[in-house]
């Protein structure tokens, strides 16, 4: 079981702040493909991976990272600082 956390416009498009799912995905990219196939709202949220960032267990990661042993996956847009 993996907990998915959505921030900013990702949360708005999906309509949930978080959810727990069971997945057979081996990588974050596999998970995204699985989510895109669920419903249109997920397809819209994950339509452009260049505009998304991902963190695994609160560590910034990449979409080709493995999910083995991961408890939490967070998706969010890039952030700017000032």
PDB file of N, CA, C and O in Angstrom:
ATOM      1  N   UNK A   1       0.852  -1.180   0.000  1.00  0.00           N
ATOM      2  CA  UNK A   1       0.000   0.000   0.000  1.00  0.00           C
ATOM      3  C   UNK A   1       0.893   1.237   0.000  1.00  0.00           C
ATOM      4  O   UNK A   1       1.806   1.359   0.816  1.00  0.00           O
ATOM      5  N   UNK A   2       0.616   2.149  -0.926  1.00  0.00           N
ATOM      6  CA  UNK A   2       1.363   3.390  -1.039  1.00  0.00           C
ATOM      7  C   UNK A   2       0.393   4.556  -0.851  1.00  0.00           C
ATOM      8  O   UNK A   2      -0.726   4.540  -1.362  1.00  0.00           O
ATOM      9  N   UNK A   3       0.841   5.559  -0.112  1.00  0.00           N
ATOM     10  CA  UNK A   3       0.035   6.766   0.039  1.00  0.00           C
ATOM     11  C   UNK A   3       0.486   7.783  -0.995  1.00  0.00           C
ATOM     12  O   UNK A   3       1.673   8.089  -1.110  1.00  0.00           O
ATOM     13  N   UNK A   4      -0.477   8.301  -1.744  1.00  0.00           N
ATOM     14  CA  UNK A   4      -0.207   9.334  -2.737  1.00  0.00           C
ATOM     15  C   UNK A   4      -0.667  10.662  -2.167  1.00  0.00           C
ATOM     16  O   UNK A   4      -1.753  10.760  -1.595  1.00  0.00           O
ATOM     17  N   UNK A   5       0.162  11.686  -2.324  1.00  0.00           N
ATOM     18  CA  UNK A   5      -0.163  13.023  -1.829  1.00  0.00           C
ATOM     19  C   UNK A   5      -0.079  13.980  -3.013  1.00  0.00           C
ATOM     20  O   UNK A   5       0.883  13.953  -3.781  1.00  0.00           O
ATOM     21  N   UNK A   6      -1.097  14.824  -3.148  1.00  0.00           N
ATOM     22  CA  UNK A   6      -1.175  15.749  -4.269  1.00  0.00           C
ATOM     23  C   UNK A   6      -1.180  17.184  -3.750  1.00  0.00           C
ATOM     24  O   UNK A   6      -1.878  17.498  -2.786  1.00  0.00           O
ATOM     25  N   UNK A   7      -0.398  18.053  -4.392  1.00  0.00           N
ATOM     26  CA  UNK A   7      -0.310  19.449  -3.982  1.00  0.00           C
ATOM     27  C   UNK A   7      -0.702  20.375  -5.116  1.00  0.00           C
ATOM     28  O   UNK A   7      -0.607  20.020  -6.290  1.00  0.00           O
ATOM     29  N   UNK A   8      -1.151  21.586  -4.742  1.00  0.00           N
ATOM     30  CA  UNK A   8      -1.448  22.691  -5.656  1.00  0.00           C
ATOM     31  C   UNK A   8      -2.434  22.257  -6.742  1.00  0.00           C
ATOM     32  O   UNK A   8      -3.448  21.627  -6.441  1.00  0.00           O
ATOM     33  N   UNK A   9      -2.140  22.594  -8.013  1.00  0.00           N
ATOM     34  CA  UNK A   9      -3.102  22.301  -9.080  1.00  0.00           C
ATOM     35  C   UNK A   9      -3.258  20.812  -9.334  1.00  0.00           C
ATOM     36  O   UNK A   9      -4.264  20.402  -9.913  1.00  0.00           O
ATOM     37  N   UNK A  10      -2.305  19.988  -8.925  1.00  0.00           N
ATOM     38  CA  UNK A  10      -2.466  18.533  -9.065  1.00  0.00           C
ATOM     39  C   UNK A  10      -3.651  18.093  -8.195  1.00  0.00           C
ATOM     40  O   UNK A  10      -4.509  17.330  -8.639  1.00  0.00           O
ATOM     41  N   UNK A  11      -3.682  18.583  -6.960  1.00  0.00           N
ATOM     42  CA  UNK A  11      -4.792  18.278  -6.045  1.00  0.00           C
ATOM     43  C   UNK A  11      -6.113  18.794  -6.609  1.00  0.00           C
ATOM     44  O   UNK A  11      -7.135  18.114  -6.524  1.00  0.00           O
ATOM     45  N   UNK A  12      -6.092  19.992  -7.182  1.00  0.00           N
ATOM     46  CA  UNK A  12      -7.319  20.566  -7.732  1.00  0.00           C
ATOM     47  C   UNK A  12      -7.859  19.736  -8.892  1.00  0.00           C
ATOM     48  O   UNK A  12      -9.068  19.523  -8.987  1.00  0.00           O
ATOM     49  N   UNK A  13      -6.983  19.266  -9.769  1.00  0.00           N
ATOM     50  CA  UNK A  13      -7.439  18.477 -10.918  1.00  0.00           C
ATOM     51  C   UNK A  13      -7.945  17.102 -10.507  1.00  0.00           C
ATOM     52  O   UNK A  13      -8.928  16.607 -11.058  1.00  0.00           O
ATOM     53  N   UNK A  14      -7.278  16.489  -9.543  1.00  0.00           N
ATOM     54  CA  UNK A  14      -7.691  15.154  -9.112  1.00  0.00           C
ATOM     55  C   UNK A  14      -8.869  15.228  -8.145  1.00  0.00           C
ATOM     56  O   UNK A  14      -9.712  14.331  -8.122  1.00  0.00           O
ATOM     57  N   UNK A  15      -8.929  16.284  -7.356  1.00  0.00           N
ATOM     58  CA  UNK A  15     -10.042  16.459  -6.427  1.00  0.00           C
ATOM     59  C   UNK A  15      -9.823  15.812  -5.075  1.00  0.00           C
ATOM     60  O   UNK A  15     -10.755  15.700  -4.279  1.00  0.00           O
ATOM     61  N   UNK A  16      -8.594  15.384  -4.809  1.00  0.00           N
ATOM     62  CA  UNK A  16      -8.249  14.754  -3.533  1.00  0.00           C
ATOM     63  C   UNK A  16      -6.898  15.287  -3.046  1.00  0.00           C
ATOM     64  O   UNK A  16      -6.007  15.538  -3.857  1.00  0.00           O
ATOM     65  N   UNK A  17      -6.739  15.462  -1.731  1.00  0.00           N
ATOM     66  CA  UNK A  17      -5.424  15.850  -1.229  1.00  0.00           C
ATOM     67  C   UNK A  17      -4.475  14.655  -1.106  1.00  0.00           C
ATOM     68  O   UNK A  17      -3.257  14.802  -1.200  1.00  0.00           O
ATOM     69  N   UNK A  18      -5.054  13.470  -0.894  1.00  0.00           N
ATOM     70  CA  UNK A  18      -4.254  12.251  -0.733  1.00  0.00           C
ATOM     71  C   UNK A  18      -5.142  11.031  -0.877  1.00  0.00           C
ATOM     72  O   UNK A  18      -6.364  11.117  -0.750  1.00  0.00           O
ATOM     73  N   UNK A  19      -4.517   9.899  -1.142  1.00  0.00           N
ATOM     74  CA  UNK A  19      -5.238   8.630  -1.208  1.00  0.00           C
ATOM     75  C   UNK A  19      -4.239   7.496  -1.039  1.00  0.00           C
ATOM     76  O   UNK A  19      -3.047   7.658  -1.300  1.00  0.00           O
ATOM     77  N   UNK A  20      -4.734   6.356  -0.602  1.00  0.00           N
ATOM     78  CA  UNK A  20      -3.906   5.160  -0.483  1.00  0.00           C
ATOM     79  C   UNK A  20      -4.326   4.195  -1.577  1.00  0.00           C
ATOM     80  O   UNK A  20      -5.513   3.966  -1.810  1.00  0.00           O
ATOM     81  N   UNK A  21      -3.313   3.630  -2.248  1.00  0.00           N
ATOM     82  CA  UNK A  21      -3.621   2.698  -3.329  1.00  0.00           C
ATOM     83  C   UNK A  21      -2.710   1.475  -3.243  1.00  0.00           C
ATOM     84  O   UNK A  21      -1.650   1.501  -2.618  1.00  0.00           O
ATOM     85  N   UNK A  22      -3.153   0.428  -3.880  1.00  0.00           N
ATOM     86  CA  UNK A  22      -2.307  -0.755  -4.085  1.00  0.00           C
ATOM     87  C   UNK A  22      -1.875  -0.691  -5.536  1.00  0.00           C
ATOM     88  O   UNK A  22      -2.684  -0.400  -6.416  1.00  0.00           O
ATOM     89  N   UNK A  23      -0.610  -0.959  -5.789  1.00  0.00           N
ATOM     90  CA  UNK A  23      -0.102  -0.868  -7.151  1.00  0.00           C
ATOM     91  C   UNK A  23       0.928  -1.957  -7.404  1.00  0.00           C
ATOM     92  O   UNK A  23       1.577  -2.452  -6.483  1.00  0.00           O
ATOM     93  N   UNK A  24       1.059  -2.311  -8.654  1.00  0.00           N
ATOM     94  CA  UNK A  24       2.103  -3.240  -9.069  1.00  0.00           C
ATOM     95  C   UNK A  24       3.198  -2.488  -9.825  1.00  0.00           C
ATOM     96  O   UNK A  24       4.114  -3.105 -10.369  1.00  0.00           O
ATOM     97  N   UNK A  25       3.105  -1.158  -9.859  1.00  0.00           N
ATOM     98  CA  UNK A  25       4.069  -0.330 -10.584  1.00  0.00           C
ATOM     99  C   UNK A  25       5.468  -0.507 -10.001  1.00  0.00           C
ATOM    100  O   UNK A  25       5.647  -0.540  -8.784  1.00  0.00           O
ATOM    101  N   UNK A  26       6.450  -0.619 -10.883  1.00  0.00           N
ATOM    102  CA  UNK A  26       7.838  -0.774 -10.452  1.00  0.00           C
ATOM    103  C   UNK A  26       8.538   0.570 -10.264  1.00  0.00           C
ATOM    104  O   UNK A  26       9.440   0.694  -9.436  1.00  0.00           O
ATOM    105  N   UNK A  27       8.118   1.578 -11.038  1.00  0.00           N
ATOM    106  CA  UNK A  27       8.739   2.904 -10.966  1.00  0.00           C
ATOM    107  C   UNK A  27       7.656   3.973 -10.846  1.00  0.00           C
ATOM    108  O   UNK A  27       6.467   3.691 -10.993  1.00  0.00           O
ATOM    109  N   UNK A  28       8.086   5.191 -10.580  1.00  0.00           N
ATOM    110  CA  UNK A  28       7.140   6.304 -10.523  1.00  0.00           C
ATOM    111  C   UNK A  28       6.455   6.472 -11.885  1.00  0.00           C
ATOM    112  O   UNK A  28       5.247   6.701 -11.947  1.00  0.00           O
ATOM    113  N   UNK A  29       7.216   6.359 -12.964  1.00  0.00           N
ATOM    114  CA  UNK A  29       6.630   6.491 -14.307  1.00  0.00           C
ATOM    115  C   UNK A  29       5.550   5.435 -14.546  1.00  0.00           C
ATOM    116  O   UNK A  29       4.512   5.726 -15.141  1.00  0.00           O
ATOM    117  N   UNK A  30       5.796   4.216 -14.083  1.00  0.00           N
ATOM    118  CA  UNK A  30       4.782   3.157 -14.206  1.00  0.00           C
ATOM    119  C   UNK A  30       3.535   3.522 -13.407  1.00  0.00           C
ATOM    120  O   UNK A  30       2.411   3.307 -13.862  1.00  0.00           O
ATOM    121  N   UNK A  31       3.740   4.069 -12.225  1.00  0.00           N
ATOM    122  CA  UNK A  31       2.621   4.485 -11.382  1.00  0.00           C
ATOM    123  C   UNK A  31       1.812   5.574 -12.079  1.00  0.00           C
ATOM    124  O   UNK A  31       0.582   5.531 -12.078  1.00  0.00           O
ATOM    125  N   UNK A  32       2.489   6.539 -12.667  1.00  0.00           N
ATOM    126  CA  UNK A  32       1.802   7.618 -13.377  1.00  0.00           C
ATOM    127  C   UNK A  32       0.970   7.050 -14.525  1.00  0.00           C
ATOM    128  O   UNK A  32      -0.169   7.470 -14.724  1.00  0.00           O
ATOM    129  N   UNK A  33       1.515   6.117 -15.269  1.00  0.00           N
ATOM    130  CA  UNK A  33       0.754   5.495 -16.360  1.00  0.00           C
ATOM    131  C   UNK A  33      -0.481   4.773 -15.823  1.00  0.00           C
ATOM    132  O   UNK A  33      -1.559   4.838 -16.415  1.00  0.00           O
ATOM    133  N   UNK A  34      -0.311   4.096 -14.709  1.00  0.00           N
ATOM    134  CA  UNK A  34      -1.438   3.409 -14.072  1.00  0.00           C
ATOM    135  C   UNK A  34      -2.512   4.414 -13.658  1.00  0.00           C
ATOM    136  O   UNK A  34      -3.701   4.176 -13.869  1.00  0.00           O
ATOM    137  N   UNK A  35      -2.096   5.530 -13.073  1.00  0.00           N
ATOM    138  CA  UNK A  35      -3.047   6.554 -12.635  1.00  0.00           C
ATOM    139  C   UNK A  35      -3.743   7.210 -13.822  1.00  0.00           C
ATOM    140  O   UNK A  35      -4.947   7.459 -13.772  1.00  0.00           O
ATOM    141  N   UNK A  36      -2.999   7.490 -14.885  1.00  0.00           N
ATOM    142  CA  UNK A  36      -3.595   8.097 -16.084  1.00  0.00           C
ATOM    143  C   UNK A  36      -4.733   7.254 -16.642  1.00  0.00           C
ATOM    144  O   UNK A  36      -5.700   7.790 -17.184  1.00  0.00           O
ATOM    145  N   UNK A  37      -4.621   5.946 -16.510  1.00  0.00           N
ATOM    146  CA  UNK A  37      -5.643   5.043 -17.023  1.00  0.00           C
ATOM    147  C   UNK A  37      -6.871   4.918 -16.146  1.00  0.00           C
ATOM    148  O   UNK A  37      -7.860   4.307 -16.551  1.00  0.00           O
ATOM    149  N   UNK A  38      -6.827   5.484 -14.956  1.00  0.00           N
ATOM    150  CA  UNK A  38      -7.956   5.361 -14.033  1.00  0.00           C
ATOM    151  C   UNK A  38      -9.174   6.160 -14.479  1.00  0.00           C
ATOM    152  O   UNK A  38     -10.258   5.612 -14.677  1.00  0.00           O
ATOM    153  N   UNK A  39      -8.974   7.466 -14.633  1.00  0.00           N
ATOM    154  CA  UNK A  39     -10.064   8.384 -14.964  1.00  0.00           C
ATOM    155  C   UNK A  39      -9.489   9.586 -15.686  1.00  0.00           C
ATOM    156  O   UNK A  39      -8.278   9.808 -15.668  1.00  0.00           O
ATOM    157  N   UNK A  40     -10.347  10.358 -16.316  1.00  0.00           N
ATOM    158  CA  UNK A  40      -9.909  11.531 -17.054  1.00  0.00           C
ATOM    159  C   UNK A  40      -9.229  12.556 -16.147  1.00  0.00           C
ATOM    160  O   UNK A  40      -8.274  13.209 -16.567  1.00  0.00           O
ATOM    161  N   UNK A  41      -9.703  12.704 -14.921  1.00  0.00           N
ATOM    162  CA  UNK A  41      -9.098  13.704 -14.026  1.00  0.00           C
ATOM    163  C   UNK A  41      -7.632  13.391 -13.753  1.00  0.00           C
ATOM    164  O   UNK A  41      -6.823  14.310 -13.623  1.00  0.00           O
ATOM    165  N   UNK A  42      -7.276  12.116 -13.665  1.00  0.00           N
ATOM    166  CA  UNK A  42      -5.871  11.728 -13.488  1.00  0.00           C
ATOM    167  C   UNK A  42      -5.084  11.974 -14.774  1.00  0.00           C
ATOM    168  O   UNK A  42      -3.942  12.432 -14.732  1.00  0.00           O
ATOM    169  N   UNK A  43      -5.695  11.671 -15.906  1.00  0.00           N
ATOM    170  CA  UNK A  43      -5.040  11.916 -17.190  1.00  0.00           C
ATOM    171  C   UNK A  43      -4.727  13.402 -17.347  1.00  0.00           C
ATOM    172  O   UNK A  43      -3.662  13.759 -17.852  1.00  0.00           O
ATOM    173  N   UNK A  44      -5.634  14.262 -16.924  1.00  0.00           N
ATOM    174  CA  UNK A  44      -5.399  15.707 -16.986  1.00  0.00           C
ATOM    175  C   UNK A  44      -4.286  16.131 -16.025  1.00  0.00           C
ATOM    176  O   UNK A  44      -3.429  16.941 -16.382  1.00  0.00           O
ATOM    177  N   UNK A  45      -4.301  15.595 -14.833  1.00  0.00           N
ATOM    178  CA  UNK A  45      -3.303  15.970 -13.829  1.00  0.00           C
ATOM    179  C   UNK A  45      -1.898  15.533 -14.233  1.00  0.00           C
ATOM    180  O   UNK A  45      -0.924  16.232 -13.956  1.00  0.00           O
ATOM    181  N   UNK A  46      -1.795  14.376 -14.888  1.00  0.00           N
ATOM    182  CA  UNK A  46      -0.490  13.826 -15.238  1.00  0.00           C
ATOM    183  C   UNK A  46      -0.191  13.905 -16.737  1.00  0.00           C
ATOM    184  O   UNK A  46       0.608  13.128 -17.261  1.00  0.00           O
ATOM    185  N   UNK A  47      -0.834  14.840 -17.413  1.00  0.00           N
ATOM    186  CA  UNK A  47      -0.667  14.970 -18.846  1.00  0.00           C
ATOM    187  C   UNK A  47       0.704  15.473 -19.282  1.00  0.00           C
ATOM    188  O   UNK A  47       1.177  15.125 -20.364  1.00  0.00           O
ATOM    189  N   UNK A  48       1.343  16.289 -18.449  1.00  0.00           N
ATOM    190  CA  UNK A  48       2.631  16.879 -18.814  1.00  0.00           C
ATOM    191  C   UNK A  48       3.603  16.711 -17.649  1.00  0.00           C
ATOM    192  O   UNK A  48       3.631  17.526 -16.727  1.00  0.00           O
ATOM    193  N   UNK A  49       4.389  15.659 -17.703  1.00  0.00           N
ATOM    194  CA  UNK A  49       5.314  15.375 -16.592  1.00  0.00           C
ATOM    195  C   UNK A  49       6.412  16.420 -16.462  1.00  0.00           C
ATOM    196  O   UNK A  49       7.021  16.542 -15.399  1.00  0.00           O
ATOM    197  N   UNK A  50       6.678  17.173 -17.519  1.00  0.00           N
ATOM    198  CA  UNK A  50       7.693  18.231 -17.433  1.00  0.00           C
ATOM    199  C   UNK A  50       7.270  19.324 -16.454  1.00  0.00           C
ATOM    200  O   UNK A  50       8.110  20.068 -15.947  1.00  0.00           O
ATOM    201  N   UNK A  51       5.970  19.418 -16.192  1.00  0.00           N
ATOM    202  CA  UNK A  51       5.480  20.441 -15.266  1.00  0.00           C
ATOM    203  C   UNK A  51       5.203  19.867 -13.875  1.00  0.00           C
ATOM    204  O   UNK A  51       4.513  20.493 -13.070  1.00  0.00           O
ATOM    205  N   UNK A  52       5.736  18.686 -13.595  1.00  0.00           N
ATOM    206  CA  UNK A  52       5.539  18.040 -12.291  1.00  0.00           C
ATOM    207  C   UNK A  52       6.862  17.651 -11.651  1.00  0.00           C
ATOM    208  O   UNK A  52       7.858  17.404 -12.331  1.00  0.00           O
ATOM    209  N   UNK A  53       6.845  17.604 -10.350  1.00  0.00           N
ATOM    210  CA  UNK A  53       7.962  17.073  -9.571  1.00  0.00           C
ATOM    211  C   UNK A  53       7.394  15.962  -8.696  1.00  0.00           C
ATOM    212  O   UNK A  53       6.190  15.892  -8.450  1.00  0.00           O
ATOM    213  N   UNK A  54       8.288  15.101  -8.235  1.00  0.00           N
ATOM    214  CA  UNK A  54       7.858  13.987  -7.403  1.00  0.00           C
ATOM    215  C   UNK A  54       8.823  13.823  -6.233  1.00  0.00           C
ATOM    216  O   UNK A  54      10.028  14.030  -6.369  1.00  0.00           O
ATOM    217  N   UNK A  55       8.276  13.450  -5.094  1.00  0.00           N
ATOM    218  CA  UNK A  55       9.092  13.138  -3.917  1.00  0.00           C
ATOM    219  C   UNK A  55       8.685  11.765  -3.411  1.00  0.00           C
ATOM    220  O   UNK A  55       7.498  11.449  -3.331  1.00  0.00           O
ATOM    221  N   UNK A  56       9.672  10.954  -3.071  1.00  0.00           N
ATOM    222  CA  UNK A  56       9.430   9.629  -2.497  1.00  0.00           C
ATOM    223  C   UNK A  56       9.857   9.674  -1.037  1.00  0.00           C
ATOM    224  O   UNK A  56      11.011   9.963  -0.718  1.00  0.00           O
ATOM    225  N   UNK A  57       8.905   9.382  -0.157  1.00  0.00           N
ATOM    226  CA  UNK A  57       9.151   9.468   1.283  1.00  0.00           C
ATOM    227  C   UNK A  57       9.834  10.787   1.646  1.00  0.00           C
ATOM    228  O   UNK A  57      10.795  10.820   2.414  1.00  0.00           O
ATOM    229  N   UNK A  58       9.310  11.868   1.071  1.00  0.00           N
ATOM    230  CA  UNK A  58       9.704  13.254   1.331  1.00  0.00           C
ATOM    231  C   UNK A  58      11.107  13.607   0.845  1.00  0.00           C
ATOM    232  O   UNK A  58      11.721  14.548   1.346  1.00  0.00           O
ATOM    233  N   UNK A  59      11.616  12.849  -0.134  1.00  0.00           N
ATOM    234  CA  UNK A  59      12.899  13.146  -0.767  1.00  0.00           C
ATOM    235  C   UNK A  59      12.654  13.375  -2.255  1.00  0.00           C
ATOM    236  O   UNK A  59      12.079  12.521  -2.930  1.00  0.00           O
ATOM    237  N   UNK A  60      13.090  14.526  -2.767  1.00  0.00           N
ATOM    238  CA  UNK A  60      12.927  14.817  -4.184  1.00  0.00           C
ATOM    239  C   UNK A  60      13.518  13.685  -5.012  1.00  0.00           C
ATOM    240  O   UNK A  60      14.621  13.215  -4.730  1.00  0.00           O
ATOM    241  N   UNK A  61      12.792  13.250  -6.027  1.00  0.00           N
ATOM    242  CA  UNK A  61      13.209  12.093  -6.803  1.00  0.00           C
ATOM    243  C   UNK A  61      12.914  12.312  -8.281  1.00  0.00           C
ATOM    244  O   UNK A  61      12.555  13.413  -8.698  1.00  0.00           O
ATOM    245  N   UNK A  62      13.068  11.249  -9.066  1.00  0.00           N
ATOM    246  CA  UNK A  62      12.796  11.320 -10.499  1.00  0.00           C
ATOM    247  C   UNK A  62      11.706  10.316 -10.862  1.00  0.00           C
ATOM    248  O   UNK A  62      11.368   9.430 -10.077  1.00  0.00           O
ATOM    249  N   UNK A  63      11.175  10.473 -12.050  1.00  0.00           N
ATOM    250  CA  UNK A  63      10.091   9.595 -12.482  1.00  0.00           C
ATOM    251  C   UNK A  63      10.561   8.185 -12.831  1.00  0.00           C
ATOM    252  O   UNK A  63       9.742   7.274 -12.947  1.00  0.00           O
ATOM    253  N   UNK A  64      11.858   7.995 -12.996  1.00  0.00           N
ATOM    254  CA  UNK A  64      12.351   6.640 -13.259  1.00  0.00           C
ATOM    255  C   UNK A  64      12.809   5.931 -11.976  1.00  0.00           C
ATOM    256  O   UNK A  64      13.368   4.836 -12.039  1.00  0.00           O
ATOM    257  N   UNK A  65      12.575   6.547 -10.832  1.00  0.00           N
ATOM    258  CA  UNK A  65      12.968   5.951  -9.552  1.00  0.00           C
ATOM    259  C   UNK A  65      12.099   4.740  -9.223  1.00  0.00           C
ATOM    260  O   UNK A  65      10.902   4.741  -9.510  1.00  0.00           O
ATOM    261  N   UNK A  66      12.691   3.708  -8.625  1.00  0.00           N
ATOM    262  CA  UNK A  66      11.917   2.526  -8.230  1.00  0.00           C
ATOM    263  C   UNK A  66      11.016   2.811  -7.031  1.00  0.00           C
ATOM    264  O   UNK A  66      11.317   3.669  -6.200  1.00  0.00           O
ATOM    265  N   UNK A  67       9.919   2.086  -6.956  1.00  0.00           N
ATOM    266  CA  UNK A  67       8.963   2.255  -5.862  1.00  0.00           C
ATOM    267  C   UNK A  67       9.130   1.222  -4.748  1.00  0.00           C
ATOM    268  O   UNK A  67       8.425   1.286  -3.741  1.00  0.00           O
ATOM    269  N   UNK A  68      10.032   0.292  -4.909  1.00  0.00           N
ATOM    270  CA  UNK A  68      10.218  -0.759  -3.900  1.00  0.00           C
ATOM    271  C   UNK A  68      10.516  -0.136  -2.539  1.00  0.00           C
ATOM    272  O   UNK A  68      11.467   0.632  -2.394  1.00  0.00           O
ATOM    273  N   UNK A  69       9.706  -0.469  -1.552  1.00  0.00           N
ATOM    274  CA  UNK A  69       9.900   0.005  -0.190  1.00  0.00           C
ATOM    275  C   UNK A  69       9.396   1.410   0.084  1.00  0.00           C
ATOM    276  O   UNK A  69       9.479   1.877   1.220  1.00  0.00           O
ATOM    277  N   UNK A  70       8.881   2.092  -0.916  1.00  0.00           N
ATOM    278  CA  UNK A  70       8.389   3.461  -0.745  1.00  0.00           C
ATOM    279  C   UNK A  70       7.023   3.435  -0.070  1.00  0.00           C
ATOM    280  O   UNK A  70       6.162   2.625  -0.415  1.00  0.00           O
ATOM    281  N   UNK A  71       6.836   4.327   0.891  1.00  0.00           N
ATOM    282  CA  UNK A  71       5.557   4.423   1.607  1.00  0.00           C
ATOM    283  C   UNK A  71       4.705   5.588   1.124  1.00  0.00           C
ATOM    284  O   UNK A  71       3.477   5.520   1.169  1.00  0.00           O
ATOM    285  N   UNK A  72       5.361   6.679   0.652  1.00  0.00           N
ATOM    286  CA  UNK A  72       4.628   7.874   0.242  1.00  0.00           C
ATOM    287  C   UNK A  72       5.209   8.444  -1.047  1.00  0.00           C
ATOM    288  O   UNK A  72       6.424   8.564  -1.200  1.00  0.00           O
ATOM    289  N   UNK A  73       4.309   8.792  -1.975  1.00  0.00           N
ATOM    290  CA  UNK A  73       4.694   9.452  -3.221  1.00  0.00           C
ATOM    291  C   UNK A  73       3.917  10.763  -3.282  1.00  0.00           C
ATOM    292  O   UNK A  73       2.688  10.772  -3.214  1.00  0.00           O
ATOM    293  N   UNK A  74       4.649  11.873  -3.411  1.00  0.00           N
ATOM    294  CA  UNK A  74       4.016  13.176  -3.480  1.00  0.00           C
ATOM    295  C   UNK A  74       4.247  13.791  -4.856  1.00  0.00           C
ATOM    296  O   UNK A  74       5.358  13.748  -5.384  1.00  0.00           O
ATOM    297  N   UNK A  75       3.206  14.357  -5.427  1.00  0.00           N
ATOM    298  CA  UNK A  75       3.292  15.023  -6.725  1.00  0.00           C
ATOM    299  C   UNK A  75       2.974  16.502  -6.540  1.00  0.00           C
ATOM    300  O   UNK A  75       2.018  16.855  -5.849  1.00  0.00           O
ATOM    301  N   UNK A  76       3.782  17.372  -7.163  1.00  0.00           N
ATOM    302  CA  UNK A  76       3.600  18.804  -7.008  1.00  0.00           C
ATOM    303  C   UNK A  76       4.248  19.536  -8.176  1.00  0.00           C
ATOM    304  O   UNK A  76       5.144  18.999  -8.827  1.00  0.00           O
ATOM    305  N   UNK A  77       3.793  20.772  -8.446  1.00  0.00           N
ATOM    306  CA  UNK A  77       4.424  21.555  -9.510  1.00  0.00           C
ATOM    307  C   UNK A  77       5.770  22.087  -9.044  1.00  0.00           C
ATOM    308  O   UNK A  77       6.030  22.146  -7.842  1.00  0.00           O
ATOM    309  N   UNK A  78       6.628  22.474  -9.981  1.00  0.00           N
ATOM    310  CA  UNK A  78       7.914  23.072  -9.586  1.00  0.00           C
ATOM    311  C   UNK A  78       7.667  24.315  -8.740  1.00  0.00           C
ATOM    312  O   UNK A  78       6.687  25.031  -8.948  1.00  0.00           O
ATOM    313  N   UNK A  79       8.537  24.563  -7.808  1.00  0.00           N
ATOM    314  CA  UNK A  79       8.402  25.710  -6.929  1.00  0.00           C
ATOM    315  C   UNK A  79       9.506  26.715  -7.237  1.00  0.00           C
ATOM    316  O   UNK A  79      10.619  26.346  -7.611  1.00  0.00           O
ATOM    317  N   UNK A  80       9.180  27.961  -7.075  1.00  0.00           N
ATOM    318  CA  UNK A  80      10.196  28.996  -7.223  1.00  0.00           C
ATOM    319  C   UNK A  80      10.370  29.680  -5.883  1.00  0.00           C
ATOM    320  O   UNK A  80       9.438  29.748  -5.081  1.00  0.00           O
ATOM    321  N   UNK A  81      11.521  30.166  -5.654  1.00  0.00           N
ATOM    322  CA  UNK A  81      11.778  30.848  -4.376  1.00  0.00           C
ATOM    323  C   UNK A  81      12.201  32.268  -4.620  1.00  0.00           C
ATOM    324  O   UNK A  81      12.506  32.668  -5.744  1.00  0.00           O
ATOM    325  N   UNK A  82      12.212  33.014  -3.556  1.00  0.00           N
ATOM    326  CA  UNK A  82      12.590  34.395  -3.719  1.00  0.00           C
ATOM    327  C   UNK A  82      13.229  34.921  -2.472  1.00  0.00           C
ATOM    328  O   UNK A  82      13.619  36.088  -2.424  1.00  0.00           O
TER     329      UNK A  82
END
